[in-house]
Each structure stands twice: as structure tokens, then as C-alpha cells.
């Protein structure tokens, strides 16, 4: 039976890598940041990469990046949600949801 999420059934190819995007034959690029990246710069880099993927000029990317710890505040976040608002900087994002803590390291897939 095929999975409704990924379309793979019980066949020998179910663990084969899948590529999506403008050029489905192009492999995902793997990148590791050499040094910590400020969170706003990481977001801008990711957004530029997404634009490149959508235009067909860039392949998908798995980016291993470290950034300083901070809170991200989604569109439903309220200032009084944080018990220790001065512990980390707050980055207001356009994503849905409330406030999240973003630790020192993240893997971003674009």
C-alpha cells in the first residue's frame, strides 16, 4: 500500500532519495557555515535561496548553521508570553504560532 504522504509503497525504492523543485534531477546541496551567523542574516540567506530555488537558478540546500540563541515570535505571540523576556533577543517572524526558543544550532532545509 502506498503512503499518502510520500507515494511510496512497499517497494525496493521506498528509501531512495526524492528530489523536488524546479529541476528534480539536481541533488541537494550540503553547506556548513564556517562561523556562527546572526539569525536575521541566516533568515535573509535562506529567503534568497528559496527565491533561487523557485526561479530554477539554485538547487535545494541543507544548511548546517549555528546562530546565537534567541526567541522567535510568530504572528500569535504576545509580549507577556515570556517569563524572562530579557534572557534572549526576540526576533519577530512572519511564521504562524507563538514564541519559540531557538537554540545555538539549527539545520535549515531550503
BALOGU-884455 format. One line per 8 residues: number of its first residue (from 1); for each residue x, y, z of N, C-alpha, C. Coordinates in nm, 3 decimals. Each point is the difference from the previous one (the first is absolute). Layout:
BEGIN
NUM	X:Y:Z:X:Y:Z:X:Y:Z | ...
! end
This chain:
BEGIN
1	0.084:-0.118:0.000:-0.084:0.118:0.000:0.089:0.125:0.000 | -0.031:0.095:-0.084:0.079:0.122:-0.009:-0.037:0.094:0.114 | 0.100:0.068:0.051:-0.023:0.099:0.104:-0.059:0.124:-0.064 | -0.105:0.057:0.058:-0.056:0.123:-0.057:0.094:0.119:0.012 | 0.098:-0.008:0.091:0.090:0.113:0.019:0.109:0.005:-0.106 | 0.059:-0.116:-0.033:0.113:0.005:-0.091:-0.019:-0.084:-0.126 | -0.112:-0.070:-0.012:-0.028:-0.074:-0.120:0.075:-0.131:-0.014 | 0.084:-0.036:0.096:0.075:-0.124:-0.007:-0.080:-0.113:0.061
9	-0.001:-0.113:-0.066:-0.063:-0.119:0.055:0.110:-0.090:0.056 | -0.027:-0.124:0.008:0.097:-0.097:0.050:0.089:-0.047:-0.114 | 0.072:0.088:-0.060:0.086:-0.036:-0.111:0.146:0.028:0.034 | 0.089:-0.048:-0.085:0.143:0.013:0.028:0.050:0.144:-0.005 | -0.077:0.092:-0.057:0.045:0.139:-0.013:-0.052:0.090:0.110 | -0.063:-0.055:0.103:-0.063:0.086:0.100:0.100:0.085:0.079 | 0.127:-0.040:0.003:0.101:0.079:0.071:0.087:0.080:-0.095 | -0.032:-0.001:-0.127:0.078:0.078:-0.096:-0.023:0.148:0.026
17	0.105:0.083:-0.014:-0.020:0.143:0.023:-0.097:0.057:-0.101 | -0.083:0.091:0.048:-0.094:0.068:-0.089:0.044:0.144:-0.013 | -0.005:0.051:-0.120:0.033:0.140:-0.024:-0.126:0.070:-0.049 | -0.020:0.118:0.051:-0.113:0.080:-0.043:0.051:0.135:-0.043 | -0.081:0.074:-0.067:0.041:0.133:-0.042:0.007:0.012:-0.150 | 0.049:0.113:-0.048:0.000:0.027:-0.144:0.075:-0.105:-0.081 | 0.111:-0.050:0.049:0.077:-0.100:-0.073:0.013:-0.122:0.091 | -0.094:-0.093:-0.011:-0.006:-0.114:0.092:0.120:-0.092:-0.012
25	0.084:0.016:-0.102:0.116:-0.086:-0.016:0.124:0.054:0.067 | -0.005:0.120:0.051:0.117:0.062:0.060:0.010:-0.038:0.148 | 0.118:-0.042:0.046:0.011:-0.041:0.141:-0.007:0.120:0.095 | -0.032:-0.030:0.122:-0.005:0.103:0.105:0.143:0.042:0.033 | 0.023:0.130:0.010:0.131:0.053:0.038:0.013:-0.003:0.152 | 0.113:-0.045:0.050:0.028:-0.001:0.145:0.101:0.108:0.030 | -0.034:0.086:0.097:0.086:0.112:0.036:0.012:0.005:0.152 | 0.120:0.030:0.047:0.023:0.020:0.143:0.055:0.141:0.020
33	-0.064:0.076:0.087:0.050:0.135:0.030:0.133:-0.012:0.074 | 0.096:0.082:-0.038:0.134:-0.003:0.060:0.003:0.059:0.142 | -0.094:0.091:0.027:-0.004:0.070:0.128:-0.146:0.030:0.033 | -0.030:0.033:0.124:-0.138:0.037:0.033:-0.051:0.114:-0.089 | -0.127:-0.008:-0.034:-0.064:0.098:-0.088:-0.112:0.067:0.079 | -0.003:0.134:0.003:-0.112:0.066:0.068:-0.134:-0.047:-0.060 | -0.098:-0.021:0.085:-0.127:-0.057:-0.044:-0.064:0.079:-0.115 | -0.009:0.135:0.007:-0.060:0.073:-0.113:0.076:-0.024:-0.131
41	0.132:-0.013:0.006:0.078:-0.027:-0.121:-0.030:-0.140:-0.052 | -0.017:-0.097:0.091:-0.033:-0.136:-0.041:-0.136:-0.004:-0.068 | -0.097:0.072:0.054:-0.133:0.004:-0.061:0.007:0.063:-0.139 | 0.073:0.110:-0.013:0.014:0.066:-0.131:0.067:-0.092:-0.101 | 0.103:-0.073:0.043:0.069:-0.094:-0.088:-0.095:-0.110:-0.044 | -0.077:-0.052:0.095:-0.095:-0.106:-0.032:-0.108:0.049:-0.097 | -0.052:0.119:0.023:-0.103:0.054:-0.088:0.053:0.022:-0.141 | 0.125:0.046:-0.011:0.062:0.018:-0.132:0.017:-0.135:-0.069
49	0.038:-0.103:0.076:0.016:-0.133:-0.057:-0.133:-0.054:-0.050 | -0.107:0.019:0.077:-0.132:-0.044:-0.043:-0.040:0.068:-0.131 | 0.027:0.128:-0.010:-0.030:0.072:-0.126:0.079:-0.062:-0.116 | 0.126:-0.035:0.024:0.080:-0.064:-0.103:-0.052:-0.138:-0.037 | -0.046:-0.075:0.098:-0.058:-0.132:-0.027:-0.125:0.016:-0.086 | -0.086:0.094:0.038:-0.124:0.020:-0.074:0.024:0.049:-0.143 | 0.106:0.078:-0.019:0.031:0.050:-0.135:0.075:-0.104:-0.083 | 0.049:-0.104:0.065:0.075:-0.103:-0.071:0.149:0.026:-0.009
57	0.049:0.106:0.065:0.142:0.034:-0.009:0.085:-0.064:0.109 | -0.064:-0.055:0.105:0.073:-0.061:0.112:-0.060:-0.136:0.032 | 0.084:-0.098:0.041:-0.055:-0.127:0.045:-0.047:0.012:0.145 | -0.079:-0.099:0.042:-0.038:-0.005:0.140:0.125:-0.011:0.084 | -0.011:0.037:0.128:0.118:0.004:0.086:-0.033:-0.047:0.140 | 0.089:-0.078:0.057:-0.001:-0.032:0.143:0.114:0.081:0.059 | -0.032:0.091:0.090:0.098:0.094:0.053:0.015:-0.024:0.149 | 0.118:-0.038:0.043:0.030:-0.016:0.141:0.058:0.133:0.048
65	-0.073:0.064:0.089:0.035:0.136:0.040:-0.016:0.014:0.151 | 0.090:0.076:0.058:-0.010:0.034:0.142:-0.033:0.148:0.011 | -0.093:0.032:0.088:-0.033:0.140:0.026:-0.016:0.018:0.150 | 0.015:0.122:0.048:-0.020:0.024:0.143:-0.143:-0.036:0.041 | -0.017:-0.040:0.125:-0.133:-0.034:0.051:-0.088:0.125:0.001 | -0.128:-0.021:-0.031:-0.097:0.109:0.001:-0.140:-0.058:0.004 | -0.097:0.086:0.025:-0.140:-0.037:-0.013:-0.046:0.043:-0.137 | -0.083:-0.084:-0.065:-0.069:0.046:-0.120:-0.146:0.015:0.036
73	-0.056:0.114:-0.036:-0.139:0.030:0.032:-0.082:-0.009:-0.128 | -0.093:-0.096:-0.004:-0.089:-0.016:-0.114:-0.112:0.102:0.003 | -0.090:-0.014:-0.095:-0.107:0.098:-0.013:-0.099:-0.001:0.117 | -0.005:-0.110:0.076:-0.089:-0.007:0.116:0.069:0.034:0.131 | 0.128:0.032:-0.004:0.077:0.026:0.123:-0.043:0.131:0.065 | 0.002:-0.002:0.134:-0.028:0.121:0.077:0.122:0.030:0.086 | 0.028:0.124:0.022:0.116:0.039:0.080:-0.003:-0.060:0.140 | -0.119:-0.014:0.058:-0.009:-0.052:0.136:0.007:-0.153:0.007
81	0.021:-0.067:-0.113:0.017:-0.147:0.000:0.132:-0.040:0.065 | 0.100:0.084:-0.007:0.133:-0.034:0.048:0.016:0.033:0.148 | 0.045:-0.098:0.077:0.023:0.023:0.142:0.132:0.073:0.025 | 0.096:-0.020:-0.090:0.131:0.066:0.011:0.032:0.063:-0.135 | -0.073:0.104:-0.035:0.010:0.061:-0.132:0.138:0.056:-0.030 | 0.077:0.031:0.104:0.133:0.058:-0.023:0.110:-0.106:-0.006 | -0.036:-0.128:0.009:0.101:-0.106:-0.002:0.068:-0.013:-0.136 | -0.079:0.006:-0.107:0.051:-0.008:-0.137:-0.068:0.107:-0.083
89	0.063:0.041:-0.111:-0.067:0.092:-0.092:-0.126:-0.066:-0.059 | -0.094:0.083:-0.043:-0.123:-0.048:-0.063:0.004:0.041:-0.147 | -0.021:-0.098:-0.089:-0.007:0.024:-0.143:-0.145:-0.020:-0.043 | -0.063:0.105:-0.047:-0.139:-0.009:-0.047:0.001:-0.059:-0.140 | -0.065:-0.115:-0.013:0.000:-0.068:-0.130:-0.140:0.001:-0.059 | -0.010:-0.029:-0.126:-0.129:-0.005:-0.068:-0.066:-0.136:0.009 | 0.063:-0.095:0.066:-0.059:-0.134:0.010:-0.117:0.002:0.097 | -0.084:-0.098:-0.010:-0.111:-0.013:0.092:0.049:-0.049:0.136
97	-0.089:0.003:0.096:0.032:-0.055:0.130:0.041:0.103:0.102 | 0.040:-0.051:0.115:0.038:0.082:0.114:0.150:0.022:0.003 | 0.055:0.010:0.120:0.143:0.024:0.019:0.073:-0.133:0.016 | 0.115:-0.011:-0.063:0.084:-0.120:0.011:0.141:0.043:0.035 | 0.069:-0.088:0.070:0.142:0.022:0.025:0.077:-0.067:-0.113 | 0.094:0.070:-0.056:0.087:-0.056:-0.103:0.137:-0.012:0.063 | 0.047:-0.122:0.017:0.128:-0.025:0.065:0.119:0.040:-0.085 | 0.116:-0.044:0.042:0.124:0.043:-0.065:0.023:-0.061:-0.137
105	-0.060:-0.111:-0.033:0.027:-0.063:-0.129:-0.131:-0.044:-0.064 | -0.002:0.010:-0.130:-0.118:-0.042:-0.076:0.046:-0.055:-0.133 | -0.079:-0.088:-0.054:0.019:-0.047:-0.137:-0.118:0.054:-0.079 | 0.027:0.077:-0.101:-0.106:0.061:-0.078:-0.005:-0.066:-0.136 | -0.117:-0.036:-0.042:-0.019:-0.059:-0.132:-0.075:0.100:-0.085 | 0.058:0.035:-0.112:-0.068:0.091:-0.092:-0.008:-0.063:-0.136
! end
